[in-house]
Amino acid sequence: MFEHFIDKLQNDSFLTLETTPKHSATFMPVIERISELGLDKQVDGFSVTDSPLAKMKYSALFASLKIQERFKKPVLATITMRDRNKIALQSGLLGANEFEIRAILALTGDPASMSDQPSAKGVFEGNSTLLLDIIKCFNGGIDYAGKPLEVRPKPIYPFAVSNAFAKNPKNLQKKMRLKLEHDAMAIITQPVYSAPNAKLLLELFEKAKVEVGEKAKNAQLILGFFPITKLRTAQFLTAHVPGVEVPKFWHEKLFEAKNATEDKQEQVGLELSQSAFEEIYNMHPKMHVMAANNFALAKEIISLVR
């Protein structure tokens, strides 16, 4: 399963869909909605978020297990550094490995100060590169302390993330290089909304690969995309999500449409999103779709290319 997944990533088109567990004791409604829409047949795999914005949700690792078992497609299980020390990180990875959860998306994580849990504190023994280093150790048959593991884990595939925009593009290149130096095999960007933005990211990624050298030669960039159908979403992403640039004309068109009717706003947003997604995918057919569990909207986007 994972061999085909990685082969597609490196040599073919590649499309994954983000899922977010809910504040609930079950992940099944998310799985059933994906099945109902047939989205599992249109993507190469899924990702599962790990309590984004530090809001407590159903476990990302258990959700990854559920969705992977149901659809027989690989899942990128997100693990944040916010909530676990080195002991818990390694313990979780070992358990997940036996259940074939072997593609890991390493994140530093949103600060605990954003949490909905009273007095929650972040652990943050390191940033996401620490998790990448732990995975490198496991793939070498040892733990982070250098002790040989009694049974060697099956190969783990490390993924990382990057912003999609910075006032100084060299900063993006530097951060990409850092993730590649720590053996990330692919980097997923924050949402991208224009071909020029996508082109710049691809150029920066190639430069970062050259700087890292031979071990990064097969590394891939996966462009993120989050469809926008409302002005307030565009405004939120622009104001509150670092590393995302929603083009000015999107704001203008959505503002004009919103002043007409809500339906017009959604229609214009969908058209803008579809056009941007198709253009970016045709340029670089390795993408990751995020839609905050609005899977009907995700299908409208994905169906353009699948």
N, C-alpha and C positions, 0 to 999 in steps of 0.2 A: 504493500500500500504506500509506504513512505518513499520507496525507491521511485515509483512512478510519479509521485508528487514532486520530488526534487528534480527528476528529469524534466518534467514540464516547466518547473521554475527556471531551469537553466537553459533549456533548448526549445521551448515552445511558448504558446500563449499561456497565461496563468491568471486566474481570477478567484479571489477569496471573498467571503462575506463575514462581516463582524456580527456577533451575537452578544447580547448583554443579559446575564442572569438578573432576575428580579429580587425584590425584597420579599422572598417567599421560600417555603420549604420544598418547592418543586420547580424543576426546569422544563417540565413536559409541555406546558402551553407554548413555549417558544419553539420547541421541536415540532409540535403538531402544526403550528402555523407555517413553518418552513415546508413541511410535508404537503400541507393542503395547497400551497401555491406552486409546488413542484420545483422550488428553488434548489433543492439538493441535486437536481439533474442539470442545473445550469452553471454550477460553480465547481471548482477543483478542490475546494476545501473551505473550512470555516475558521474563524478565530473566536475566542471567548474572552471577554474583558474580566479584569480582576478588581472588583469594587472601585470603579472609576469615581473621581472626585472624592475619594475616601468615604463614600457612602456604602454602608454595609449591604452586601448582596450574597446570594447563594454562591457557594464555592466555585471558582473558575476551573479547578482541576476536576471536580466531580461533574460539573456541567460538560467539560470537554469529553470526559469518558462517556457520558450519556449520549451526546450528539454523534460522537465517533462510532459508537456501537450501533446506533440507529441507522445512520446513513452510509456506513462503511467508507467514509471519506476522512482524510486526515484533518486534524484540528490543531491550530496554533493556540496552545494554552498560555495565556498571559500570566506572568508572575511578576509582582511588583516587589521592590526592595523595602517599601514602606513598612510592611507588616511582619517581616520575618528576619531572624538572625541567621547566621551561617548554618547553624544546626538544623533549624526548621526548613531552610531552603534545600539543603541536601537530603534531608529525610523525605520531603515532599517529592523531590525529583526521583528518588529511588523507588518510592511507591508507585508513582505515575508511570515509571519506566516499565514495570512489570505488567501494567495494564495498557501498554502500547501508546501512552501519551508521551510522544517523543519529539514533537516540534514545539519549542518553547520561545515565546515572545518576551524578551527581557525588558522590563520597564523600571525606572527608578520609582515612579508612582507620584500621584498628587499628594500634597502635604496633608498631614493628619489634622491640621487646623481647619480644613474644609469639612471634616467629618460630621455626620449626624449623630455620632455616638459620644455621649458626655465624657469629657476629659481624655479622649483617645490620644495616644501618643505614638508617633512614628518610631520605627526601629532604625531604619537607614544605616545599617552597618557599612554600607557602601552604595554606590550607584549601580546602574544596570551592568556596567563592565565587570563588577564582582560576580554577578550571576553568570555572565559569559565565561569568566575564568573558571568558575565551578564546573560548568558544562564541559569545558576543555579538559579539566582534570578527570571528570567521569568518563569522557571518551577515551582517555588514556588508561582507564582502569584503576584510578586512585581517587581518594577523596581530597578535599581542599587542603587537608593537613599533610598530604603526601602518603597516606596509608593505603596499601593495596586493598581493594574491595574483594570480599570473599567470592562473590560472583560478579563478573564484569557486566556493566549495564549494556543493553542494546544501544546502538548509536543514537545520540541526541542531536537534533538539528536546531542550532541557535539562530534566532531572528532578533533584530533590534529595530529601533524607530528613530526618526529624524524629523525636525521641523521642515516645513515646505517653503518657508520664507524667512529672510533676515535682511536687515538694512545693509549689512555687510556680508555678501555671499561667501566670502572666505571663511566666515565663522561656521557656515553649514558644512563646507568642505572639511574643515578641521574636525568637526564632530563626527562626520561620516568616517573619516580616516581613523579616528579613535575606536569606533565600533568595529571596523574591519581589522584593526590591529589586534583586537581581542577576539577575533575569529568569528564574528557574525557572518553567516553565509548569505544573508539578505537583510536589507533595510527597508522598512515600510515608512513612507512619509506621512505627515499630516495631510489633510485634504488639499488637492491641487485643483484650480479652477480655470487655468488657461494654458494654451499650448506653449507660449513663451516661458511661463513658470516651469512647466514640465521639461522643456528643452534645457533650461538653465540647470535644473536639478540633475539631469542626466549627464550634462557636461561636468558638473562638480563631482559627481559620483565617479566618473571615469578618471578624473584627475586624482581623486582620493585613492582609487585602486592602483594607479601607477605609483603613487607615493608609498603604498604598503608593499607592493611587489608581488612576487609569485603566489603567495598563499591566498591572495585576494582575487586571483585571476577569474575564478568562477562565481564570485559574489554578484548578486543581482540587486537592482533597485526596483521596488514595488511602489507604484504611485497610489497614494490614498485618494479617495473621493467620497464626499458626503453631499448627497443631493440637497438642494435648497429650494423650498417652495414658498417660503414666507420671508418677508422683510425682516422680521425680528430674529430669525435664524441667522441671516446674513450679518445683522448688527451684532448679535451675540458672538459669533465666530470672530468678527473683526475686533471687537472690544475686549473679549475675555479669553480667547484661545491663542496663546503665543504661537508664532510660527505659521500662521495661516493668513493668506491675503485673498479676500474676496474682491474681484475687480469692481471699480467704482461704478461702471455702467450697470452692473447687476443691482446695486443699491438703487440706482436711479430708475431702472425699469420696474423693479419690484415696488418702489414707492409710488410710481405712477399707476401701476396696476392695482395696488391696495386702495388707492383713492377712488378707483372705479367700483370694484366689488371684491369680496374675499375669493370668490371662484376665479375671477380674472387673475388675481394675485397668484393663486396656486397654478393656474394654467401657464402663466408667464414663467414662474419659477421652474416648473417641470420642463418647459421648452428650453430654458437656459441650461438647466442641468443636463438634459439629454444631449444637447448640442456639444457642450463642453466635454462630457464623458466620452462621447463617440470620437471626437477629435483627438482627445488625449490617448484613448485606447488604440486608435489607428496609428498613432505615432509610436506608442510603446505599450504593447498588449500584455502588460504585467501590472495588474491593478488590484486594489483592495477596497471593497465597497463598505462604507459605514452608513447606517441609516437609523440608528437609535431604535432598533427593533421594528421600524416601520417597513415590514417585509413586502408589503404591496408596492410601496414606492421603490424599494430596492429592485423588485422585479421589473418595474417600468424602465429602470435604468439598464439592468443587466440584459434584458431581452433585446436591446439594441444590437448586442454583439454576440449573443449566444442563442 
